[in-house]
Amino acid sequence: MKIGIDISQVVFQGTGVASYTENLVKALLRQKGHEFLLFGTSFRRQKELWSFIHSLKHSGSFQVKTLSFPISLISFLWNQLHIGRVERFTGKLDVFHTSDWTEPPSQIPKITTIHDLMIYKFPEHLPEEIVETQRQKLAWVSRESKLIITDSKSTKSDIVRFLRIPAEKIHVVYLGVDDAYFPQSRDQVATVLQKYGLTQPYFLCVGTREPRKNLQRVLSAFKALKKTNMFLVIVGNFGWGEDVAVISGIKVLGFVPKKDLPMLYTGATAFVYPSLYEGFGLPVLEALSCGTPVITSKRGSLGEIAEGIAIEVNPESSADIQRGMEQIISLTPPKRKALVQKGLGHAAQFTWDNTARQTIAVYKQAVNL
């Protein structure tokens, strides 16, 4: 097959959609017997787009087509007016995997990945621009996409409910964990902690600072802890909504390069991720892969991928999040070791090569429909 993939979202470094695209493309290029065309549009972030493309030079053979158009213009042309077939830019393809942001018209069979349906379940937690753009895109996905890929059974149920797409058109393909995430040495951890001015022990939060990440309740839980020598470290760009108030014991690092994250995970007492809603929750698996216990929501996709492996809490209760933190603190060394080993074994089942193979199978099915 000749496969086209829109890689435009890789420029949004530090986001889940960028991580998904980067890792999926790298794994797909390792699959033999196919031709790949990487398609990307960006105006101000051409440097980031080409930095990713150049990073793939040893991953496999592929072609590239980029456009120097602002994403807002592409969104207007494809999501609103829905004009300008993508094959005018890409040439002939057997299948085209669209991005998280735009849905171009095309006579080529299209696959799209729907990571979550936040715009329907919690629109109040998103900027109006994102809600409107995603609604426009998903309306075309519902009409035109041959098949849908989604990250979890939970999100598949949401797609059936809100978009009325038949369940047989939706394929659940779990994400993988990047090979960079594994338990790091004490010296490596110490070097990175020194770089950011951090001391142990600490709880760690990773993700864009936006309302659904539930950081305000995490802060309330942390402040109520009986343990006074702990720190709370928050990693991720500010997105929107109410930002975190920096108080004693709170360290807000902002964006952290991927190369430093495994050390921050490894050094943490626990990773705290009681998100209100996620399509998958990849940071949970990244933390487990680094040998770090996890506190996360018991609902939706997070409960689906972490059931029986993490300390599960009610994300709408600060008191329950506090309970989860205190449960981690009180673990005896043997119980903590057992929890860590269980997490390592669970996370090892999620690989990007498996994700790529299953994604290729969806492409083949779409071509044969």
C-alpha positions as CSV (number, residue, x, y, z in Angstrom):
1,M,0.0,0.0,0.0
2,K,0.9,3.6,-0.5
3,I,-0.1,5.3,2.8
4,G,-0.4,9.0,3.4
5,I,-0.2,10.3,7.0
6,D,-0.9,13.9,8.1
7,I,1.8,14.7,10.7
8,S,0.9,18.4,11.2
9,Q,0.2,18.0,14.9
10,V,3.8,17.0,15.7
11,V,4.6,20.7,16.1
12,F,2.5,20.9,19.3
13,Q,5.3,19.5,21.4
14,G,4.3,18.2,24.8
15,T,0.7,17.3,23.8
16,G,-0.8,13.8,23.6
17,V,-1.6,14.1,19.9
18,A,2.0,15.1,19.1
19,S,3.3,12.1,21.0
20,Y,0.8,9.8,19.3
21,T,1.8,11.0,15.8
22,E,5.5,10.8,16.5
23,N,5.6,7.3,17.9
24,L,3.0,5.9,15.5
25,V,4.9,7.2,12.4
26,K,8.2,5.8,13.7
27,A,6.6,2.4,14.3
28,L,4.8,2.4,10.9
29,L,8.1,3.1,9.1
30,R,9.4,-0.1,10.6
31,Q,6.6,-2.1,8.9
32,K,7.9,-3.6,5.7
33,G,6.2,-3.8,2.3
34,H,4.5,-0.3,2.3
35,E,5.3,3.1,0.9
36,F,4.7,6.1,3.1
37,L,4.1,9.8,2.4
38,L,4.3,12.2,5.3
39,F,2.2,15.3,4.8
40,G,2.3,18.3,7.0
41,T,1.1,21.9,7.1
42,S,2.5,24.7,9.2
43,F,3.5,28.3,8.8
44,R,5.2,29.6,11.9
45,R,6.4,26.1,13.1
46,Q,8.0,24.8,9.9
47,K,11.2,24.3,12.0
48,E,9.5,21.9,14.4
49,L,7.9,20.1,11.5
50,W,11.2,19.5,9.7
51,S,13.0,18.7,12.9
52,F,10.7,15.7,13.3
53,I,11.0,14.7,9.6
54,H,14.8,14.8,9.9
55,S,14.7,12.7,13.1
56,L,13.2,9.9,10.9
57,K,16.1,9.6,8.5
58,H,17.2,6.2,10.0
59,S,13.7,4.9,10.6
60,G,12.8,3.8,7.0
61,S,12.0,5.0,3.5
62,F,9.4,7.7,3.0
63,Q,8.4,10.7,0.9
64,V,7.5,14.1,2.3
65,K,5.1,16.9,1.2
66,T,4.7,20.0,3.3
67,L,2.7,23.2,2.9
68,S,3.6,26.6,4.4
69,F,0.0,27.5,5.3
70,P,-1.3,28.5,8.8
71,I,-3.3,25.8,10.4
72,S,-6.2,28.3,10.8
73,L,-6.4,28.7,7.0
74,I,-6.2,24.9,6.4
75,S,-8.9,24.5,9.0
76,F,-11.1,27.1,7.3
77,L,-10.6,25.5,3.9
78,W,-11.1,21.8,5.0
79,N,-13.3,21.9,8.1
80,Q,-15.6,24.8,7.1
81,L,-15.7,25.2,3.3
82,H,-14.5,21.6,2.8
83,I,-12.7,22.3,-0.5
84,G,-9.4,21.4,-1.9
85,R,-8.9,17.6,-2.2
86,V,-5.8,16.4,-0.3
87,E,-4.7,14.3,-3.3
88,R,-4.0,17.6,-5.2
89,F,-1.1,17.9,-2.8
90,T,-0.2,14.3,-2.0
91,G,-0.7,12.6,-5.3
92,K,-2.2,9.2,-5.6
93,L,-2.5,7.2,-2.4
94,D,-4.2,4.0,-1.3
95,V,-5.3,5.4,2.0
96,F,-4.9,8.7,3.9
97,H,-4.7,9.0,7.7
98,T,-6.0,12.4,8.7
99,S,-4.8,14.6,11.5
100,D,-6.5,15.4,14.9
101,W,-7.2,19.0,13.7
102,T,-8.4,18.9,10.0
103,E,-10.4,16.7,7.7
104,P,-9.7,17.3,4.0
105,P,-12.1,16.3,1.3
106,S,-10.7,13.3,-0.7
107,Q,-11.6,10.5,-3.0
108,I,-8.8,8.5,-1.3
109,P,-10.2,6.2,1.5
110,K,-9.7,8.1,4.7
111,I,-8.9,6.8,8.2
112,T,-9.1,9.1,11.2
113,T,-8.1,8.6,14.8
114,I,-10.5,10.1,17.4
115,H,-8.6,10.3,20.6
116,D,-11.5,11.5,22.8
117,L,-14.8,13.3,22.7
118,M,-14.1,16.0,25.2
119,I,-16.0,18.5,23.1
120,Y,-19.2,16.6,23.7
121,K,-18.7,15.4,27.3
122,F,-17.0,18.4,28.8
123,P,-17.3,21.4,26.4
124,E,-17.2,23.8,29.3
125,H,-13.6,22.8,30.0
126,L,-12.4,23.8,26.5
127,P,-12.0,27.1,24.6
128,E,-14.9,27.8,22.2
129,E,-12.5,27.8,19.2
130,I,-11.4,24.2,19.9
131,V,-15.0,23.0,20.4
132,E,-16.2,24.6,17.1
133,T,-13.2,23.4,15.1
134,Q,-13.5,19.8,16.4
135,R,-17.3,19.7,15.8
136,Q,-16.7,20.8,12.2
137,K,-14.0,18.2,11.7
138,L,-15.9,15.3,13.3
139,A,-19.0,16.1,11.2
140,W,-17.0,15.4,8.1
141,V,-15.4,12.3,9.7
142,S,-18.9,10.9,10.4
143,R,-19.9,11.3,6.8
144,E,-16.7,10.5,4.9
145,S,-14.2,8.4,6.9
146,K,-14.1,4.7,5.9
147,L,-13.0,3.6,9.3
148,I,-12.3,5.1,12.7
149,I,-9.4,4.3,15.0
150,T,-9.7,5.1,18.7
151,D,-7.5,4.6,21.7
152,S,-9.9,2.8,24.1
153,K,-13.1,0.9,24.5
154,S,-14.4,3.8,26.6
155,T,-13.9,6.3,23.8
156,K,-15.4,3.9,21.3
157,S,-18.6,3.9,23.4
158,D,-18.6,7.7,23.4
159,I,-18.2,7.8,19.6
160,V,-21.2,5.5,19.1
161,R,-23.2,7.5,21.5
162,F,-22.4,11.1,20.4
163,L,-21.5,10.7,16.7
164,R,-23.9,7.8,15.8
165,I,-21.1,6.0,13.9
166,P,-21.8,2.2,13.7
167,A,-19.6,0.3,16.2
168,E,-18.3,-2.0,13.4
169,K,-16.6,1.0,11.7
170,I,-14.6,1.8,14.9
171,H,-11.4,-0.1,15.8
172,V,-9.9,0.1,19.2
173,V,-6.1,0.3,18.9
174,Y,-4.2,0.8,22.2
175,L,-1.2,3.1,22.2
176,G,2.3,2.0,23.0
177,V,5.0,3.2,25.4
178,D,8.1,4.8,24.0
179,D,11.3,2.8,24.6
180,A,12.8,5.8,26.4
181,Y,10.6,5.1,29.4
182,F,12.2,2.6,31.8
183,P,13.6,2.8,35.4
184,Q,16.6,5.2,35.4
185,S,19.7,5.0,37.6
186,R,20.0,7.0,40.8
187,D,22.8,9.1,39.2
188,Q,20.7,9.9,36.2
189,V,17.8,10.9,38.4
190,A,20.0,13.0,40.6
191,T,21.4,14.9,37.7
192,V,17.9,15.8,36.3
193,L,16.6,16.7,39.7
194,Q,19.5,19.1,40.3
195,K,18.9,20.6,36.8
196,Y,15.4,21.6,37.9
197,G,16.2,22.4,41.5
198,L,14.1,19.6,42.8
199,T,14.5,17.4,46.0
200,Q,12.8,14.2,46.9
201,P,10.3,13.0,48.0
202,Y,7.8,14.4,45.5
203,F,4.5,13.6,43.7
204,L,4.5,14.2,40.0
205,C,1.9,15.5,37.6
206,V,2.5,15.6,33.8
207,G,0.2,17.1,31.2
208,T,-1.1,20.3,29.7
209,R,-2.4,22.5,32.4
210,E,-6.1,22.6,31.6
211,P,-9.3,22.0,33.6
212,R,-9.8,18.3,32.8
213,K,-6.4,17.5,34.3
214,N,-8.1,18.3,37.7
215,L,-5.0,20.0,39.1
216,Q,-7.1,22.2,41.5
217,R,-8.3,19.1,43.3
218,V,-4.8,17.6,43.3
219,L,-3.6,20.8,45.0
220,S,-6.3,20.7,47.6
221,A,-5.5,17.0,48.3
222,F,-1.8,17.8,48.5
223,K,-2.3,20.7,50.9
224,A,-4.4,18.5,53.2
225,L,-1.7,15.8,53.4
226,K,-0.4,15.0,56.9
227,K,3.0,14.5,55.5
228,T,4.8,17.9,55.4
229,N,8.1,17.0,53.7
230,M,6.6,16.1,50.3
231,F,6.7,18.3,47.2
232,L,4.3,18.4,44.3
233,V,6.0,18.8,40.9
234,I,3.8,19.8,37.9
235,V,5.1,19.4,34.4
236,G,3.5,20.7,31.2
237,N,2.6,23.8,29.3
238,F,-0.2,26.1,30.4
239,G,-3.2,25.5,28.1
240,W,-6.3,27.4,29.3
241,G,-8.5,27.8,32.3
242,E,-7.4,28.6,35.9
243,D,-3.7,28.1,36.3
244,V,-2.0,26.6,39.3
245,A,-1.3,28.8,42.3
246,V,2.4,28.5,43.2
247,I,2.5,27.9,47.0
248,S,5.0,26.3,49.4
249,G,5.8,22.8,48.3
250,I,4.6,23.3,44.7
251,K,7.0,23.3,41.8
252,V,5.7,24.2,38.4
253,L,8.2,23.4,35.7
254,G,6.3,24.1,32.6
255,F,7.4,22.3,29.4
256,V,10.1,19.7,30.0
257,P,12.0,18.0,27.1
258,K,11.1,14.4,26.6
259,K,14.7,13.3,27.4
260,D,14.2,14.4,31.0
261,L,10.8,12.9,31.7
262,P,12.0,9.3,32.4
263,M,14.2,10.6,35.2
264,L,11.4,12.7,36.7
265,Y,9.0,9.7,36.6
266,T,11.6,7.4,38.1
267,G,12.4,9.8,41.0
268,A,8.8,10.4,42.0
269,T,7.1,8.8,45.0
270,A,4.1,8.4,42.7
271,F,2.6,9.8,39.5
272,V,-0.7,11.6,40.2
273,Y,-3.2,11.6,37.3
274,P,-6.8,11.9,38.5
275,S,-8.0,13.4,35.2
276,L,-11.7,14.0,34.7
277,Y,-11.6,12.5,31.2
278,E,-9.0,11.0,28.9
279,G,-9.2,9.2,25.6
280,F,-6.3,6.9,26.8
281,G,-3.9,8.4,29.3
282,L,-0.5,7.5,28.0
283,P,1.4,9.2,30.9
284,V,0.0,6.5,33.2
285,L,1.9,3.8,31.2
286,E,5.0,6.0,30.9
287,A,5.1,6.3,34.7
288,L,4.5,2.5,35.2
289,S,7.3,1.8,32.7
290,C,9.7,3.8,34.8
291,G,8.8,1.8,37.9
292,T,6.6,4.5,39.5
293,P,3.4,3.8,41.3
294,V,0.3,5.6,39.8
295,I,-2.7,7.3,41.4
296,T,-5.4,7.8,38.7
297,S,-9.1,8.0,38.1
298,K,-11.3,4.9,38.4
299,R,-13.5,6.0,35.5
300,G,-13.4,5.8,31.7
301,S,-10.3,4.9,29.8
302,L,-8.0,5.5,32.8
303,G,-9.9,2.8,34.7
304,E,-9.7,0.6,31.6
305,I,-6.0,0.7,31.2
306,A,-5.0,0.8,34.9
307,E,-7.5,-1.4,36.6
308,G,-5.9,-3.4,39.3
309,I,-2.5,-1.8,38.6
310,A,-2.9,1.7,40.0
311,I,-4.3,3.3,43.1
312,E,-7.7,4.3,41.7
313,V,-9.6,7.4,43.1
314,N,-12.8,9.3,42.6
315,P,-11.5,12.3,40.5
316,E,-14.3,14.6,41.8
317,S,-13.2,14.1,45.4
318,S,-10.2,15.9,46.8
319,A,-10.5,13.8,49.9
320,D,-10.3,10.6,47.9
321,I,-7.2,11.9,45.9
322,Q,-5.7,12.7,49.3
323,R,-6.5,9.1,50.4
324,G,-4.6,7.8,47.4
325,M,-1.6,9.9,48.2
326,E,-1.5,8.8,51.8
327,Q,-1.9,5.1,50.7
328,I,1.2,5.4,48.6
329,I,3.2,7.1,51.3
330,S,2.3,4.4,53.8
331,L,3.3,1.5,51.6
332,T,6.0,-0.8,53.1
333,P,9.0,-1.4,51.0
334,P,7.9,-5.0,50.1
335,K,4.4,-3.8,49.1
336,R,5.8,-0.9,47.1
337,K,8.2,-3.3,45.3
338,A,5.3,-5.6,44.4
339,L,3.2,-2.7,43.1
340,V,6.1,-1.5,41.0
341,Q,6.8,-5.0,39.5
342,K,3.1,-5.4,38.7
343,G,3.1,-2.0,36.9
344,L,6.2,-2.8,34.9
345,G,4.7,-6.1,33.7
346,H,1.5,-4.4,32.7
347,A,3.1,-1.6,30.8
348,A,5.3,-3.9,28.9
349,Q,2.3,-5.2,27.0
350,F,1.8,-1.9,25.3
351,T,4.2,-1.4,22.4
352,W,4.2,0.9,19.4
353,D,5.0,-1.9,17.1
354,N,1.8,-3.6,18.2
355,T,0.0,-0.3,17.6
356,A,1.5,0.0,14.1
357,R,0.6,-3.5,13.1
358,Q,-3.0,-3.1,14.2
359,T,-3.1,0.3,12.4
360,I,-1.9,-1.3,9.2
361,A,-4.6,-3.9,9.5
362,V,-7.2,-1.1,9.7
363,Y,-5.7,0.6,6.6
364,K,-5.9,-2.7,4.6
365,Q,-9.6,-3.2,5.6
366,A,-10.4,0.4,4.5
367,V,-8.8,-0.2,1.1
368,N,-10.8,-3.4,0.6
369,L,-14.2,-2.0,1.6
